[in-house]
Amino acid sequence: PPAGGEPSPPACPPPADGYCCSATGWLGSTAAHCSNINALDECCSLNDEGRLTCVTECEEPPAVCTGDAAIDAVLLESKIGCKIGLIDSNEIYKWSGFCDALRSFNDLESDRRLFLGEGDMSTALGLSNIAGLLAQAMWESGGEAPFTACDENDYPPSSPTASCTQRSDGELYHSLNDQPWACYVDPQMTMTAETWASWAPGPLKCEPGTGTEKCCWWGRGAIQTTGPNNYGLLQREVFSQVPSLSGIDLCTNPEAICQNDDAKWLGAIFYWANNVQGYGLEAEAATFDESLRKFVESGFNRAASVVAGGGLAAGTGGGGE
């Protein structure tokens, strides 16, 4: 359950004025609980641990998600999308959108694919890699309120120029443009975020002639693609190659990531396949492979996956840092 939640009410139904359901169905009254849906009288029940949880409605998961029959059978049976907050009332992210994006990405004419396993442990390796990606996406897309944000939020202490940067080093997002594939930074670009948290002062914006001029390159999507370098690479390597997204140009409209269900996931999947899996980088790819295999061979022990100080236990960082 989200940290900081108040004790579950002693009886069901919960009081109408205090408790909400978190994305994963836990009751509480913090922002993490209440950023998703309000608790309704008929939604709560006792779980096996004796706690009250909310029963949430979920779309029927697609029978084909990744295209790997063994992996898809587990995903379908587990209804994992529902359990991590991709429920019917979630208007931002959908499990079907993740599945569609994954297949679109792995169908590209490229050897850069989301790893779905190989060898004797193929299914376990593939599922573990998907789990790592989803865990990172849960955090990047809302922290303790997972899958509640496509656009970057204006985090406390709020700032009128939060769209320009919220990096710890203060480097401006639009200054991350030193690669040949980087998007052109148009000072006349105007944009308003599609999503923002209930606790935020409002959506991020960029407007010419103000303190947010050129500041349209904030984080977007399930693993927060950020900066002209990353948007340009994502456009060149993925969006321009997916037929259903042929009308999108992230360099002229980076907000398009948050205006399309598949697009919200594609940046995350690309980041994972390119950066985390170490595409084209022999040492990084070997570390990823060793870490993932140790994780599976140990019976899914995160501590056992640490390789050279990194691995599944160490986290991955955001898609735009």
N, C-alpha and C positions, 0 to 999 in steps of 0.2 A: 504493500500500500504506500501511497505518497507520504513522505516524511512530514511530521508536524500535524497530522490529522488528529482531531479530537476523538475521544473514545466513542465507539459505536453506541447508538442509543440502546437502552435496555429492552426495548420492545419493538415489535414490528406491527404497523408501519412506523417509520421514523417521524419525528415532528416535521410539519410542513415548512417551518421557517428556518431550519438550521442546516440540514445535511444535503449534500450533493453526491452524485456518483462520479468518481474519477474515471479516466479513460479505460481503466481495467476493472471497473466495477466496485471499487472500495468506497465506503462512505466516509465523509468528513466535511469540514467547513473551510479548509484552506483554499488558496487560489489554485493549487494543483488539483484539488478535488473538483472545484466548481468551474473550471475552465471548459468542461466538456458538456455534461448534461445535469439537469436538476433531478434530484431523487423524487420519484413519484410514489404514492402510497402503495401501489401494487408491485413495485419493482424490487423489494428487498426480501431476502431469505437468509437463513442460517447456513453457513458452509460447514465443512467437516471440522474446521477449527473452532466452531462456535461463534464466528463473527458474522455480522450482518453484511451482506454484499448485495449489489444491485444486479438484477437480471437485465441484460441489454440485448436489443434485437440486432442481428447481424445478417448481412446478405449471405446467401448460400455460396460457399467458396467454389470457384471454378474447378472442374475435374482435372483440367490441364493448366498447370501454372508455369513450370519450368520447361516442360517437354521431356523430362526424365521421369519415366513411369514410376519407378520405385520412390523417388523423392516426392513426386506429386501425390502418391498414395498416402504418405505420411502427413503431408501438409493438409490434404483433404480431411483425413480422419481426425487430426488434432484441432482443426479449425483455429490455427494459430493466429490468423488475422484478427479474429474476434477477441482472442485472449490478450492481445497487445494493444487494443484500443481502436482497431479499424472497424468500428461498428456502424450501424445504419445512420445514426445521428451525427457521425463525423462527416462534415461537409467538405473537409479539406483533403483527406487521404482515404483511399479505398484499397482493399486487398486486391481486387480485380485490377486496379491500376498498376500495382506492383507487379503482378503476374504478367500483364500485357507488356509493361516496360521491359521486364527481364527477357521475355521471349524476343521482343523487338531488338534488344541489344545483342543477344547471342545469335541472332539471325543475320547480323551485319556481315558483310564480306571482309572479315578481319579475323586474325588469330587472337585478338584480344577479347576474351569472353569471361563472364563470371564463372569461376571454377565450380563445377558441379560434381567433382569427384572422379576417381579412377582407381583401378585395381581392386583388391579384395575388400577394402574398406570404402568403396566408392560412395555408397549412399550416406554413410556416416560423415564422410569428409564433406560431401556436398551440402548436407543439412547443417553441419557445423559452420560452414562458410556463410550460408544464408543467415543463420542465427546471429553471427557476428555482425553482418551488415545491418540486419534489422535492429540489433541492440544499439549500434551506433546511431542509426537513424532515429530511434526513439528519443535518444538524448538530444541530438541536434535539432529535432523538430519540436522541442518544447520543454526539455529538461524533465522536471517532475510531473509535467503535464504532457506526456508524449503525444506526438502527432496532432498537435493543436496549432502549429505555425508552419506556414510555407515561407512567408517573408520573415526576415530577421526582426525580432522585437526590439523595441527601445528599452534596454535594460536599465535598472536603477544604477547610479543616479541618472535620471533621464536627462537628455541633452537635445537642444534644437538642431544639433549637427550630428546626431547619432547615425544618420544615414551615410555620413562621410567615413566614419570608422568607429568601431568599438573594440579594436585590437588593443591588447595590453601594451604594445610598443608604440601605439599612436599613429602608426603608418596609415595613410589614407588609402582606402580601397582602390580609388581610381588611379593611384600611382603604381599599382601592381600591373604594369603594362609594358614590360621590357622584352617580351617574346615576339617573334615575327608574326605569330598567329593572334596576337592580342587584338581585341576590339578597339576601334577608334573611340576616344573619349570625346563625345560631342558636348560642348558646353551649353548647347541649346536644348538638350534633352530634358523633358519634363516627365515625371513619373510619380505615381502614388501606389503604395503597397496594397495588395489585395487583402492581406490578412494582418491582424495584430492581436495581441493578447488582451483579455478583458482588463488586466491590471496596468496595461501600457497607456500612456497619455494619448495615443492615436497611432495612425499608420506612419511609417517612414515615407519621406518625400524628397524629391530633388527638383529644384527650380532654378533656372538661370537668373543671374542678377541678385542672388541671395547667398547666404552662407552655405547653402547646400548645392550650389552650382557644381556640376560634374559628379555629384555624389549619388549616382543612380546604380551603383555597383555593389549594393549590400548583399548579404547572404540570402539565398533562396533555395527551396527544395528540401528534400529529406535529409541531405547532408550539406546544406548551406553552401552552394556554389557562390564564390565571392571573387570580385575583381576582374578587370578586362582580360587578363591572361587566361583565367579559368573559363570564363564565358566564351572566349574566342576558340579555345581548344575544344570545348564541349560542342560548340556549333560546328566546327570543321569535322571532328571525328565522329560525331553521333547525330546531331539534329539534321544536318544536311544530308545524311544517309538514310534516314527513316522516312519512307514515303508519306506516312500519315502526318508528319511534321514538316513537310516540304515548304509550307507557307510561313514557317517561323524563322526569323533571323534574330538570334539572341543579341547580336551586336547592335541592332537598332531597337530591340525591345526585350531587354533582359527579364522584364516582368512576365513574359510569356511562359516562363517556367511555372508560375503560379496560376496560370490561366488554362492549364491542360492537365488532366489527371495523370496521363502517362509521363508527361514532362516533369512533373514533381518528383518522380522516382528516377528518371534517366540520369540526372546528374549524380545521384548517390551511387547508382550501379556502375557508372563510368568511373567515378572516383575510386570505388572499391577495386574494380578490375584493373585500373591503371596504376593507382598509387599504392594501395594496400597489398595487392598481389604482386607488385613490383614488375609490371609489364616492361619488357625491354631492358631490365636491370638485373643482371645475373645474381649478384649478391643478395639484393632485396627479395628477389623471387625465391631464392633458396631458403632464406630466413622464414618467409611466409610459409613455404611448403613444410619445412621442418616443424615450425610452431603448430601448424594445423594438425599435422600427423601426431605430434606428441600429445596434443589435446585429446584426440580421439583414442589413441593407444592407452592413455592413462585413465580412461573411463570418464572423460570430459572434465578433467581437473585443470582449471585455468592456470594455477601455479605451475603445473608441469609444462605449460605451453611457452614459458618464457625462454627466449633464445636471444642471446647477446643483449639482454636488457629490454627486449621488445617482445612482441607477439600478442596473442589474444588477450593476455592478462594486462597488457599495458595500455590498451586503448589505441585510437588511431589519429585523433585530432580532426579538425573540421576540414571540409572540402575546399576552403578558400584561404587557409592560413599558409 
